[in-house]
Amino acid sequence: MKVIHSARFIIDESIYQQEDNVFVFDKPYQCTSFDLVAKVKWAMKHKFGKKLKVGHAGTLDPLATGVMIVCTGRYTKQIDQFQAREKEYTGTFRLGETTPSFDMEKPVDETFPTEHITEEMVRKVAAGFVGEQEQVPPQFSAVRIAGRRAFSYARQGEDVEIKPRQIEIAEFEITRCELPEVDFRIVCSKGTYIRSIARDFGLALESGAHLTALRRTRVGDFKVEDAIVPQAVEDKL
């Protein structure tokens, strides 16, 4: 079994003839991680006539798009290695409004003033996020607490304590600032929740914020421009 380093591996048509694979997908909007894994399981079983082990290397929220790695067969043993790689995201924060999920999954629950916020403040706050830090994951997340996912508590209206995690933000670039909207590009470590950055970004500006768009553009050397769409697996297998 070779160690996969680059997303360009998937361009080789032979990948569709092998049981042991690394598929790098451009996950569509509203498609869940479970949906993508199920699609690959079905396609591989149809191709090879047997069930194969299939798993993904890191959840991507349904409202997010972009790079998602799905491993099959022996390559599932490399999932932890893929998950540990640096991630890159682009997206949009909307200032002055918060939601319980920190994104658009839930409706706005509070509004805050934004008149005091300037582009200079936005860029200064973004620069202040760069480096190692502790981050509290969202209540609506897949973090496990006492054997259950945090979102299962949140959806039942139960408040639970989520312990902060050590993360690192290597780059935080503001690519557009048309208040109350702010576009960004973030390079970060494993375990970083961009929705939590939205929450903390709003607080740092003495306002509120939530995530309105998110795209994962890179996982390690795997880039979204080298990824395939889920339909490609069904068409080829």
Backbone bond lengths (Angstrom), bond angles and torsions (degrees), N, CA, C in turn:
res aa  C-N    CA-C-N  psi(-1)  N-CA   C-N-CA  omega(-1)  CA-C   N-CA-C  phi
1 M - - - 1.469 - - 1.518 110.04 -
2 K 1.312 116.29 123.35 1.463 119.67 179.26 1.535 109.82 -82.60
3 V 1.321 116.30 156.96 1.460 121.34 174.68 1.516 107.60 -90.76
4 I 1.324 116.13 127.07 1.457 120.68 -176.56 1.528 109.93 -86.27
5 H 1.327 116.62 129.02 1.461 120.80 -179.10 1.527 112.75 -113.94
6 S 1.316 117.43 -29.81 1.460 119.43 -172.57 1.517 112.02 -128.19
7 A 1.329 114.91 145.18 1.464 120.65 177.79 1.522 111.42 -65.59
8 R 1.303 118.58 -18.59 1.458 120.82 -178.78 1.531 111.83 -64.64
9 F 1.326 115.83 -13.47 1.462 121.38 175.12 1.524 111.08 -52.98
10 I 1.319 117.64 -36.46 1.463 120.80 -173.42 1.520 113.19 -74.29
11 I 1.325 118.66 -14.44 1.454 120.73 -178.85 1.536 110.44 -71.46
12 D 1.328 116.73 -25.50 1.453 122.10 177.40 1.537 109.01 -66.09
13 E 1.333 117.16 120.42 1.465 121.31 -177.08 1.525 112.66 -61.54
14 S 1.342 117.61 -19.29 1.464 120.06 -177.81 1.521 112.23 -65.59
15 I 1.344 116.60 -17.29 1.465 118.99 -179.81 1.528 111.23 -59.40
16 Y 1.324 116.73 -29.63 1.452 120.49 -177.53 1.534 112.37 -79.71
17 Q 1.342 116.67 -2.52 1.458 121.00 179.27 1.527 111.81 -108.99
18 Q 1.326 117.82 7.51 1.453 122.07 -174.57 1.523 111.76 -118.30
19 E 1.330 115.47 143.94 1.459 120.50 176.60 1.521 111.49 -77.71
20 D 1.327 117.07 -31.68 1.469 122.43 -178.05 1.520 108.43 -99.37
21 N 1.337 116.23 109.10 1.453 120.13 -171.19 1.518 113.56 -142.15
22 V 1.322 114.51 159.93 1.465 123.09 168.26 1.527 106.39 -123.05
23 F 1.324 116.23 109.68 1.458 121.48 176.77 1.528 108.75 -98.11
24 V 1.317 116.88 127.26 1.461 121.58 177.51 1.527 107.43 -109.00
25 F 1.329 114.76 107.87 1.462 121.04 -174.41 1.528 112.08 -99.98
26 D 1.331 114.12 153.42 1.456 121.64 164.66 1.525 104.71 -98.42
27 K 1.329 116.14 94.49 1.474 121.17 -174.10 1.521 110.92 -65.09
28 P 1.321 117.06 130.12 1.465 120.19 179.10 1.535 112.40 -74.50
29 Y 1.304 114.82 161.97 1.467 123.13 174.95 1.523 109.96 -61.55
30 Q 1.321 116.76 134.58 1.469 126.62 177.87 1.530 114.09 72.62
31 C 1.300 118.18 -0.08 1.466 121.06 171.95 1.528 107.13 -82.05
32 T 1.324 117.60 134.00 1.461 120.20 179.26 1.523 110.60 -90.96
33 S 1.327 115.52 163.14 1.458 120.69 176.57 1.526 109.99 -60.32
34 F 1.338 116.27 -39.47 1.463 121.41 178.59 1.530 110.68 -62.64
35 D 1.334 117.06 -41.91 1.463 121.32 178.99 1.527 111.27 -57.67
36 L 1.336 115.79 -43.37 1.458 120.89 -176.81 1.525 111.24 -67.94
37 V 1.327 116.36 -43.17 1.468 120.36 178.11 1.533 109.72 -63.14
38 A 1.336 117.18 -42.82 1.460 121.29 -179.94 1.524 111.04 -61.93
39 K 1.330 116.78 -38.92 1.464 121.13 179.69 1.531 110.42 -63.48
40 V 1.333 116.44 -43.43 1.465 120.15 179.54 1.528 110.84 -67.50
41 K 1.332 117.18 -40.74 1.469 120.55 178.34 1.525 110.88 -58.29
42 W 1.321 115.30 -46.37 1.469 119.65 -179.20 1.523 110.72 -63.35
43 A 1.338 116.90 -45.07 1.466 120.74 -177.40 1.526 111.54 -65.43
44 M 1.335 117.01 -40.57 1.464 120.70 -179.34 1.529 110.78 -68.99
45 K 1.327 117.09 -38.42 1.461 119.98 178.06 1.527 110.25 -66.08
46 H 1.330 116.15 -39.23 1.456 120.99 178.00 1.526 110.90 -64.02
47 K 1.330 116.93 -37.46 1.465 121.74 -177.82 1.524 111.86 -74.76
48 F 1.326 116.74 -46.02 1.462 120.22 -170.70 1.521 114.02 -106.20
49 G 1.332 117.05 -5.12 1.446 120.51 175.12 1.511 115.17 72.87
50 K 1.315 117.25 21.48 1.465 121.10 178.62 1.519 109.34 -157.50
51 K 1.329 114.68 160.17 1.456 119.37 177.91 1.527 109.95 -76.43
52 L 1.314 116.04 136.61 1.460 122.04 176.49 1.520 109.78 -120.85
53 K 1.303 116.46 150.61 1.453 120.59 176.57 1.528 109.08 -69.23
54 V 1.336 115.76 128.82 1.471 121.42 -178.15 1.524 108.45 -136.40
55 G 1.321 117.47 136.53 1.459 121.50 177.83 1.509 111.29 -154.30
56 H 1.330 116.20 158.08 1.470 119.80 179.41 1.525 110.51 -105.82
57 A 1.305 115.17 151.93 1.467 121.45 -178.21 1.526 109.59 -101.71
58 G 1.334 116.20 68.77 1.463 120.00 176.53 1.509 113.03 110.86
59 T 1.324 115.95 121.55 1.464 121.84 -179.83 1.530 111.20 -69.25
60 L 1.312 115.18 144.60 1.462 121.91 172.29 1.519 106.55 -125.73
61 D 1.328 117.26 126.85 1.461 121.71 -175.75 1.532 111.67 -55.18
62 P 1.340 117.54 147.98 1.470 120.50 179.21 1.527 113.82 -54.61
63 L 1.339 117.51 -34.99 1.467 120.61 -178.12 1.523 112.83 -83.34
64 A 1.328 117.17 -0.69 1.462 121.74 177.13 1.525 109.66 -101.74
65 T 1.326 116.35 156.51 1.458 121.95 176.47 1.526 108.43 -123.52
66 G 1.329 115.11 172.06 1.456 118.49 172.50 1.511 115.39 113.59
67 V 1.321 114.98 -160.75 1.462 122.52 -168.82 1.524 112.69 -61.19
68 M 1.328 114.04 123.83 1.452 121.36 172.48 1.515 108.00 -140.59
69 I 1.327 115.76 125.46 1.454 122.09 -176.15 1.524 109.76 -96.52
70 V 1.331 116.43 128.29 1.459 122.53 175.94 1.524 108.12 -121.55
71 C 1.330 116.40 125.19 1.457 122.38 -177.64 1.520 110.27 -107.96
72 T 1.333 115.91 145.82 1.459 120.77 177.10 1.528 109.76 -127.71
73 G 1.340 114.42 155.09 1.452 119.89 176.49 1.518 113.17 59.17
74 R 1.328 116.13 -134.33 1.470 121.16 -175.53 1.532 112.71 -66.44
75 Y 1.345 116.39 -22.14 1.468 118.07 -178.39 1.530 112.69 -72.43
76 T 1.336 117.54 -10.31 1.466 118.96 174.69 1.529 110.63 -64.01
77 K 1.333 117.12 -20.22 1.463 120.62 177.58 1.527 112.06 -70.01
78 Q 1.339 117.36 -15.38 1.466 121.80 -179.87 1.526 112.58 -97.31
79 I 1.325 117.37 3.33 1.459 120.69 -175.95 1.530 111.93 -55.94
80 D 1.329 117.89 -45.21 1.464 120.37 -179.61 1.524 111.52 -60.31
81 Q 1.332 116.81 -36.03 1.468 120.33 178.71 1.525 110.93 -66.07
82 F 1.328 116.21 -42.32 1.463 119.75 178.76 1.527 111.14 -65.79
83 Q 1.334 116.80 -41.19 1.462 120.88 -178.93 1.523 111.75 -62.78
84 A 1.317 116.83 -30.70 1.466 121.05 -175.81 1.530 113.17 -77.08
85 R 1.316 117.47 -8.93 1.461 120.15 -175.10 1.538 112.50 -74.98
86 E 1.313 114.50 155.85 1.463 122.13 177.91 1.519 110.52 -61.67
87 K 1.327 115.99 143.94 1.475 121.50 -179.81 1.534 110.10 -116.60
88 E 1.325 115.32 151.74 1.465 121.39 173.28 1.519 108.82 -128.26
89 Y 1.334 115.89 135.44 1.461 121.95 -179.00 1.527 110.34 -131.76
90 T 1.320 115.07 151.09 1.464 121.27 166.17 1.527 106.98 -125.90
91 G 1.318 116.06 155.82 1.459 118.04 -179.71 1.509 112.92 176.18
92 T 1.341 114.68 -165.29 1.463 121.31 -176.27 1.525 110.52 -137.63
93 F 1.330 115.67 133.55 1.465 122.77 169.19 1.525 107.91 -101.84
94 R 1.321 116.26 143.48 1.463 120.43 169.66 1.516 107.12 -112.30
95 L 1.325 115.60 118.54 1.459 121.55 -178.28 1.524 110.70 -82.84
96 G 1.334 115.22 153.81 1.454 121.10 174.94 1.511 115.32 90.02
97 E 1.357 116.78 -1.88 1.461 120.55 -179.89 1.527 109.60 -141.37
98 T 1.327 116.21 141.29 1.457 120.58 174.97 1.521 110.13 -123.33
99 T 1.336 115.14 159.19 1.460 121.69 173.86 1.530 107.65 -134.63
100 P 1.325 119.02 157.37 1.467 121.07 179.97 1.524 113.38 -60.60
101 S 1.332 117.07 -28.73 1.463 121.16 -178.04 1.526 112.47 -95.08
102 F 1.329 116.93 -3.87 1.469 124.44 -177.98 1.523 112.31 69.42
103 D 1.353 117.51 7.65 1.456 121.42 174.97 1.527 108.04 -142.34
104 M 1.332 118.08 -159.42 1.461 120.72 -175.00 1.530 113.77 -91.61
105 E 1.346 116.88 7.32 1.464 119.25 177.17 1.527 110.99 -64.14
106 K 1.341 116.12 -35.26 1.462 122.07 178.77 1.529 109.50 -115.25
107 P 1.344 117.20 153.18 1.469 120.19 -179.35 1.520 112.38 -71.43
108 V 1.307 115.11 161.32 1.476 121.55 178.56 1.522 109.57 -60.26
109 D 1.347 115.65 131.28 1.466 119.76 179.98 1.528 113.12 -110.46
110 E 1.348 117.01 -21.13 1.469 120.13 178.21 1.521 109.82 -147.54
111 T 1.320 114.97 150.30 1.465 120.37 174.54 1.523 109.34 -121.32
112 F 1.327 115.54 153.16 1.462 121.95 -175.30 1.525 109.83 -139.79
113 P 1.332 117.12 155.74 1.465 119.92 178.59 1.535 111.70 -67.48
114 T 1.320 115.55 147.26 1.470 121.25 176.89 1.532 111.82 -129.06
115 E 1.333 116.07 -1.83 1.468 119.62 -174.65 1.528 112.60 -60.16
116 H 1.323 116.97 -27.02 1.460 120.88 -176.93 1.528 112.83 -82.85
117 I 1.333 117.33 -8.95 1.467 121.18 -173.99 1.523 110.37 -86.45
118 T 1.323 115.75 132.92 1.460 122.31 177.20 1.526 109.26 -118.66
119 E 1.309 116.28 164.22 1.465 120.42 177.65 1.530 110.45 -61.63
120 E 1.316 116.44 -37.97 1.470 120.40 178.26 1.529 110.58 -59.94
121 M 1.336 116.75 -42.24 1.463 120.57 177.98 1.531 111.03 -63.05
122 V 1.321 115.46 -43.06 1.468 120.65 -179.00 1.524 110.65 -59.21
123 R 1.321 116.27 -46.23 1.469 120.30 -178.17 1.535 111.44 -69.37
124 K 1.310 116.93 -35.60 1.458 120.69 179.05 1.531 110.43 -67.89
125 V 1.326 116.79 -42.57 1.467 120.33 178.73 1.530 110.27 -63.93
126 A 1.337 117.10 -42.46 1.469 120.39 178.96 1.526 111.02 -59.25
127 A 1.314 116.76 -43.17 1.470 120.89 179.22 1.524 111.24 -61.58
128 G 1.335 116.19 -32.54 1.456 121.13 -178.69 1.519 113.63 -71.66
129 F 1.328 117.24 -15.00 1.463 120.84 179.19 1.528 112.34 -83.69
130 V 1.307 118.14 -14.52 1.464 120.99 -176.04 1.528 110.14 -70.99
131 G 1.327 115.98 132.03 1.458 121.64 178.42 1.515 112.61 123.87
132 E 1.317 116.40 -176.85 1.464 121.78 178.53 1.523 109.88 -78.43
133 Q 1.316 115.93 144.20 1.466 120.39 -177.38 1.523 110.32 -165.83
134 E 1.316 115.94 169.70 1.453 121.10 173.27 1.525 109.03 -99.55
135 Q 1.330 115.45 139.68 1.462 120.47 -179.17 1.521 109.56 -132.53
136 V 1.318 116.60 136.38 1.460 121.59 175.96 1.528 108.14 -93.25
137 P 1.340 118.56 118.97 1.463 121.05 178.33 1.524 111.78 -62.32
138 P 1.325 118.39 159.68 1.467 121.67 178.38 1.530 111.91 -67.39
139 Q 1.338 115.81 154.11 1.459 119.96 173.09 1.533 109.75 -62.12
140 F 1.327 116.37 -38.29 1.463 120.58 176.06 1.523 108.28 -87.62
141 S 1.314 116.10 79.97 1.459 122.17 179.92 1.517 109.49 -149.34
142 A 1.344 115.67 172.93 1.468 120.67 -177.98 1.523 112.43 -91.54
143 V 1.325 117.34 10.02 1.464 120.79 177.86 1.527 109.37 -60.34
144 R 1.334 116.34 135.69 1.470 120.92 -179.94 1.526 111.68 -87.38
145 I 1.345 115.10 131.08 1.458 122.08 175.84 1.520 107.17 -131.86
146 A 1.316 116.07 116.62 1.475 121.62 -178.48 1.526 111.60 52.43
147 G 1.328 115.42 41.26 1.456 120.26 175.65 1.508 115.83 84.25
148 R 1.324 117.98 -2.80 1.462 121.68 179.48 1.516 110.56 -119.54
149 R 1.322 116.01 152.65 1.454 120.58 176.12 1.531 109.49 -72.06
150 A 1.323 116.32 143.63 1.467 120.51 -178.49 1.525 111.73 -57.54
151 F 1.352 116.97 -37.36 1.469 118.69 -177.81 1.524 112.76 -64.47
152 S 1.344 117.31 -25.07 1.462 119.17 179.33 1.525 110.78 -69.14
153 Y 1.327 117.16 -34.69 1.462 120.97 174.49 1.532 109.81 -69.11
154 A 1.355 115.11 -46.38 1.465 120.11 -176.42 1.522 111.78 -60.78
155 R 1.323 117.03 -39.95 1.459 120.62 -177.75 1.522 112.21 -70.46
156 Q 1.341 116.58 -18.26 1.461 121.33 175.62 1.525 111.90 -97.19
157 G 1.328 115.94 6.43 1.454 120.88 178.31 1.517 114.28 76.41
158 E 1.337 117.68 17.95 1.461 121.56 -179.99 1.528 110.39 -94.79
159 D 1.319 116.50 130.65 1.458 121.27 175.43 1.524 109.35 -90.06
160 V 1.313 116.66 126.31 1.464 121.19 177.60 1.520 108.42 -128.19
161 E 1.308 115.44 152.79 1.464 120.24 179.29 1.521 109.88 -82.95
162 I 1.323 115.57 125.68 1.463 121.12 176.21 1.531 107.51 -110.23
163 K 1.303 115.80 121.57 1.461 119.91 -176.77 1.525 110.68 -73.58
164 P 1.330 116.28 143.98 1.470 119.42 178.60 1.520 111.82 -66.70
165 R 1.312 115.34 154.17 1.455 122.56 179.38 1.518 110.48 -122.41
166 Q 1.311 115.67 150.04 1.461 120.84 178.82 1.523 108.96 -81.31
167 I 1.323 116.54 124.74 1.461 121.37 177.50 1.525 108.40 -133.09
168 E 1.315 115.60 173.74 1.463 120.29 174.58 1.519 109.48 -141.37
169 I 1.326 115.76 130.93 1.459 122.07 174.16 1.522 107.28 -105.13
170 A 1.322 116.32 114.78 1.469 121.16 -176.98 1.527 111.77 -83.85
171 E 1.351 115.85 -35.80 1.467 120.61 -179.94 1.520 109.26 -144.12
172 F 1.319 116.02 140.73 1.468 122.02 176.13 1.525 106.39 -142.05
173 E 1.331 115.22 98.16 1.461 121.87 -175.71 1.526 110.18 -108.18
174 I 1.318 116.35 131.61 1.465 121.21 172.93 1.525 107.16 -89.39
175 T 1.326 116.77 115.80 1.460 120.49 -175.81 1.528 113.23 -98.91
176 R 1.320 116.53 -16.57 1.468 121.75 175.60 1.509 108.54 -158.02
177 C 1.330 115.64 135.97 1.456 119.74 178.03 1.522 108.77 -133.77
178 E 1.319 115.72 95.91 1.457 122.59 176.27 1.522 106.22 -125.41
179 L 1.307 115.43 80.66 1.461 122.50 -171.98 1.536 111.41 -52.37
180 P 1.343 115.54 135.04 1.467 127.86 14.96 1.530 115.15 -90.44
181 E 1.350 118.61 10.29 1.455 120.26 179.19 1.519 111.54 -97.66
182 V 1.319 115.44 142.48 1.468 122.23 179.77 1.524 108.04 -136.11
183 D 1.338 116.91 120.97 1.463 121.48 174.62 1.525 109.21 -93.24
184 F 1.337 116.27 147.82 1.459 120.07 -175.20 1.520 111.43 -143.17
185 R 1.320 114.22 164.57 1.465 123.44 167.15 1.519 106.49 -133.21
186 I 1.335 116.38 125.01 1.461 121.55 -176.22 1.527 109.78 -126.78
187 V 1.328 116.27 132.73 1.458 123.09 172.36 1.523 106.19 -112.34
188 C 1.329 117.38 126.01 1.462 119.75 -170.81 1.528 112.06 -148.97
189 S 1.310 114.74 172.82 1.457 122.43 -178.59 1.522 111.58 -85.40
190 K 1.321 114.62 170.52 1.452 122.04 172.86 1.530 110.02 -54.75
191 G 1.336 116.17 142.96 1.458 120.52 174.54 1.505 115.43 85.53
192 T 1.341 117.79 1.12 1.460 121.15 179.24 1.523 110.38 -80.43
193 Y 1.320 116.47 129.12 1.465 121.42 175.87 1.526 108.91 -100.38
194 I 1.321 116.42 115.96 1.466 120.21 179.29 1.525 109.93 -67.45
195 R 1.329 117.23 -30.34 1.470 119.85 176.01 1.529 111.32 -62.86
196 S 1.321 116.77 -36.34 1.466 119.83 176.37 1.516 111.32 -69.13
197 I 1.335 116.32 -34.41 1.467 119.29 175.45 1.520 109.39 -63.13
198 A 1.333 117.17 -39.70 1.475 120.52 177.38 1.521 110.07 -58.16
199 R 1.325 116.34 -48.22 1.475 120.96 178.73 1.524 110.65 -57.85
200 D 1.319 116.80 -50.63 1.464 121.89 -176.06 1.523 111.71 -69.26
201 F 1.325 116.76 -31.31 1.462 121.46 178.81 1.527 109.83 -65.25
202 G 1.335 115.68 -44.72 1.465 119.64 177.90 1.510 112.21 -62.62
203 L 1.331 116.91 -42.92 1.466 121.03 178.89 1.523 111.14 -62.12
204 A 1.339 116.03 -40.51 1.464 120.23 -179.30 1.526 111.98 -64.64
205 L 1.323 116.25 -24.52 1.466 121.33 178.17 1.529 111.90 -94.82
206 E 1.353 115.65 11.79 1.467 122.35 -178.39 1.523 110.68 55.20
207 S 1.316 114.29 44.80 1.453 121.77 179.29 1.534 107.05 -149.45
208 G 1.292 116.49 -144.90 1.461 122.24 175.85 1.514 107.85 -139.87
209 A 1.341 117.18 167.31 1.460 120.98 177.82 1.519 109.37 -162.74
210 H 1.320 115.14 155.04 1.456 120.06 170.63 1.519 108.93 -145.53
211 L 1.312 115.26 163.75 1.453 122.68 -175.84 1.523 109.62 -86.70
212 T 1.335 116.82 127.94 1.468 119.96 179.31 1.527 112.60 -111.78
213 A 1.325 117.58 -13.21 1.468 121.08 176.78 1.521 108.22 -156.77
214 L 1.343 115.81 142.38 1.467 119.95 178.68 1.525 109.53 -150.85
215 R 1.326 114.47 133.81 1.469 121.53 177.33 1.532 109.17 -137.17
216 R 1.325 116.41 124.81 1.466 119.78 176.10 1.524 107.29 -88.33
217 T 1.310 115.80 114.35 1.460 121.06 -172.95 1.521 113.55 -96.34
218 R 1.339 116.18 -14.68 1.465 118.41 -178.27 1.518 110.90 -159.90
219 V 1.342 116.23 143.19 1.466 124.15 168.51 1.523 105.55 -129.85
220 G 1.319 117.39 106.60 1.458 120.01 -173.71 1.514 109.79 59.73
221 D 1.337 117.29 -123.15 1.462 121.69 178.17 1.531 112.59 -91.85
222 F 1.317 117.05 -2.04 1.463 120.78 -178.90 1.528 109.03 -83.17
223 K 1.328 116.99 114.48 1.462 121.82 -174.54 1.525 111.06 -109.23
224 V 1.326 115.19 149.02 1.460 120.14 -176.38 1.524 112.05 -63.05
225 E 1.338 117.36 -30.44 1.463 118.92 179.85 1.526 112.32 -69.65
226 D 1.331 117.20 -14.86 1.458 121.48 177.75 1.531 111.92 -100.37
227 A 1.324 117.23 1.20 1.461 121.20 -174.33 1.525 111.98 -83.50
228 I 1.335 114.61 165.00 1.459 121.01 177.17 1.522 109.22 -112.20
229 V 1.320 116.49 159.10 1.460 120.80 175.82 1.525 107.96 -87.13
230 P 1.345 118.43 152.12 1.472 120.82 -178.54 1.522 113.97 -54.22
231 Q 1.310 117.84 -35.00 1.473 121.02 -178.19 1.519 111.61 -60.26
232 A 1.341 116.96 -27.57 1.462 120.54 -178.19 1.522 111.82 -60.21
233 V 1.332 116.76 -35.07 1.458 120.29 -179.67 1.524 110.46 -67.03
234 E 1.327 116.88 -43.70 1.467 120.46 178.49 1.529 111.45 -65.87
235 D 1.328 116.73 -35.28 1.458 120.45 -178.62 1.531 112.06 -71.59
236 K 1.343 116.29 -33.48 1.458 120.79 -173.71 1.530 113.58 -92.24
237 L 1.336 117.08 -26.72 1.460 119.58 -175.01 1.540 112.13 -98.24
